[in-house]
Amino acid sequence: MSFRFTKMHGLGNDYVYVDLSCERIDDPSAVARAVSNRHTGIGSDGLILIAPPDSAEADVRMIMYNADGSRSQMCGNGVRCVAKYAYDHGLARRTPMRVATDRGVLTLELTRDVADRVQSVRVDMGEPILRASEIPVAATGDRVIDLPVAIHEREFRTTCVSMGNPHAVMYCDDVAAVPLYDWGPQVEHHPLFPQRVNAHWVQVISPTYVRMVTWERGTGPTQACGTGASAVCVAGVLTGRTARAITARLPGGELQLEWCERSNHVFKTGPAVEVFSGEWRD
């Protein structure tokens, strides 16, 4: 099997993208595991397929697989790159653009350079899901806000949010001191989360600026997580730690977030970068 691919990233959160309008992938789960390997593959946090829309509501469709081959509902950095690819490669030449995901159809506003190529994208991430049973979290009560969760004899106050995929947000004094390879897997596979979870540790610098690190479900540490940064924005408001509009500093760079009080939607703005294209031959 061979196919053409494009490597893209949003703040270092990198994926292999395949355009299904001209390529075919028979076993995307196996392909995701193969191409994501950073020693024997292309190297990425997963595989994202760009497909023709299955309804008139969208311009293109995003199908996402994590590095371990598991299917994921959404990727905030990945959807920005999907929009850039679709616009720059002529699949959909309009802004706002509508991208179908497993979370639903999202609206994206594109900012272009003088050469008419997309540089950054503002994504309407939709309404956060806060009901515990819908995230899902195996906890009593309607919402999970500052719930004590024990990991390695440490107790983390955990706030849970879904942005189409589940997130656990925990606060700490210094994100640089977080042992992600130790704590991350334990939170991801904690019995509290029946579908596993994306784990984030957050350091509040000011009410409008935070630093965060991420252990991504099915992938591990990533340079950035767009849905995770959106969840951090929501968690900050729910716990009274931050304002509705913040800048989140991730290892790969900064994202701008806003949880709009009027619409209840979260908006996320960040860059999208095309790195290179090639052909995969199995």
N, C-alpha and C positions, 0 to 999 in steps of 0.2 A: 504494500500500500504506500502511495506517495501523495503528498498534497502540498500546496503552497501555504505559507503562513506569514504572519507579521507579528513581530515582537513589539509590544507597547507597554507603557507604564504610566501610572499616576502617582507621583511622589515616591517612586521606587517600588510601589506595589505592582509587580510586573506579571503579565499574562501572555500566553501564546494565543493569538487570534487567528481564526480560520473563517473565511468568507464562504458560507454554504451556498451562495448563489452561483459559485463556479467550482467548488470543491466538494468532496464527499468524505465523511467520517463514519465508518461502520460501527466502531466500538469506542465512543468518546471517553468512557471511563478508563479504559486501558490506555488510550492515547494520552489522556491527561497525566497518568502516572509516568508514562515514558518520556514525554516532552518536558515535564516539570523537573526531572532529575537534573541537578546542577552539575553533576559529574559526567553522566553518560547521555544526557538529553540536551535540550536547548537551554533549559534553566528558567524556571518561572514559579509563581505562586499558584498556577493552575492553567486551565484551558478555557477560553471563552469562544463560543461559536456565534457568528453573526449570520442570522438567517432572515429570509424574507418574512414579512409579517403574516400572521395567520388571520388578521382581520383588518378592516379599513381604519381602525382606530390608531394604528401605529405605522411608522415608516420602516422600522426594522425590528428584529427580535434578538434578544440576548439570551444565550443558554450557557450556563456556567458550571464548571467542574473544578473542585479543589485539587490540590496536588496529590492527594491520596486517592483520587478517582471518585470521591463522593460528590453528589449533586448538591449545589447550593442555590438558594432562592435569589440572592442579590449580591452585588458588589458595587459599592459607591464609587470607587476609583475605576473599576472596570467599565461601568456604564458610561463614564465620561469618555473613555477611550473608544468605546463602541460608536458614540456620536461623532467623534473626530474621524474615525475610519470611514464611517458612512458618508460624512460630508466631503472629506478630502478625496475619497475614491469614487464619488459620484453615485452612491447608492441612494442617498436622500439629500437634496440640496436645499434645505430650508431650516430656518430657525424662527421660533422654537421647533425642536425636533421631538417626535414622540417615539420612545423606545419601549417595546413590550418586554417585560421580565416576568419571572415567576412571582414577583411581588405585585404585579399589575403593570399598567402602562404609565410610564413616567415622562414628564415634560422637561426638556433641557434647552437652555438658552446658550447659544454658542458665541464666543468672542473670537474674532478672526484677525489675522495680521494683514499687512499690506499686500501680501501675496494671496490673500483669500484662503488661508489655511488656518484651521482651528488651533487656538493657543490655550484657551481655558473654557470651562463649561460650568454653568450654574444649574444644578439639578434640584428639581422639586422632588424631594424624597418621600413625600406623602406624610400621613399622620403616623406618629409613633404608636405602637401597640403596647399597652401598659397592663392589661389584664393578665394575671399570672398564668391562668390556664391556656391563654392564647400565645404566650411567648415561646415555648411553655416552660413553667417553673413548678416543681412539685412542692408548693408552699401554700399555706392557708392564707386567706385574705384575698382582697381584690388586686392590690398592687404590692410589689416587692421593692421597698425603699429602705435603704440602710439596714438590711437584714444581716445579722451576724452569721458569717460562714467560716468554719474552722478549717484551716489548711496548715498542716505541719506545725501544730500547736500554736499557730497564729490565728487571730480572729480578724476577718476583714468585713467591714460594713459594706454590703453589696446592694446595689440598685440595678434592677433588671429591666431592659427595654428591648423590644423587637422592632427592627426596621425592615421587616420581611425575613430577617434571620435573627437569632437570639443573641443578646449581649449581656454580659455581667460587668458592671462598672464598679471599680474599687478605688479608693483614694489613699494616697500615701504621701510621705514627706519628700521623697526623692526617687523619681522614676529610674534614675541611673543605677540605683542600688537594687532594683527588682531582679531576682534570679529567674528570668522568664522560663528557662528550660526546666526548672524545678517546679515553680508554682503553676505555670501555664497548663501543663497536662493535667494537673490535679483539679484545677477549676474546670477545664473543658470536660472532663469525665466524671465530675462530681455527681452523686446520685440526685442532687437537687435539679439537674438538667437532663431530662429524659431524651432529648435530641442533641445532647452536647451543647456547648456554648462557646462564643467568642469572649475571651477574657481581656479586660483592659485595666491598667493601673494608671491613675491620673494624679498629677501634682498641680495644685492650683497656685498660679503665680499672682493672679489678680482676678477680680470678678469677670474680666473680659479676656483673660489669656490663661491657657493651661498647657501643660506638657503631658504626653501620654505615650505608653508603650502597649503593644498588642501581642497576644498569643491567639492566632486565628484558628478556628475550628477546622480540622482537616489539613492544615498547612503548617502551623507553627508560628514563630516570630515573623512578622512582616514589617516592611518599611512604613506602611501606611494602611489604614482601613477606613474607607469612607463611611460605610454604615456604622462602624464603631465610633467614629468621630461624631456622627449624628446622634448616636445613643448617648455619648458623653455630654453633648450639648443639652439633651433632654434631662439626663440624670442630674446635671448641675443645677438646673432650675427646680427639679423635684426636691432636691435636698437643701436648697437655699445657698449653695456654694458659689454659683456663677449666674451671670445675666443671661438673657435670652439670645443675645448675639455675642459670639465669642470667636477668638482665633485659637485653633488647636495646633500645637507644635508636635509633629510626629517625627520619628527618626528620618523620614524622607523629605520633610518640609512642612509647610503650613497649609491648613485648610480654613476657610471662613465658614462659619455655621450660624444659622439663626432658626430658632423655634418661634415661628410667627404666632403671636397670641390670637390674632383675628382669624386666621385660617386653620390654626392648629397643625400646619404643615411645617416640616423641617426643610430648610434650603441649605445646600452645600455648594461651595465654589472652590475650584482647584484646577490645576493644569492637566493636560493630557499630551503625551509625547510618543511619537512613533520612533522606534530605535532602528530596526532593520527588517528586511524581508528575506525569505529563503524558501527552500524546498526540503521537506522531510521525506526521507526514503527509509522504509522499514524493511 
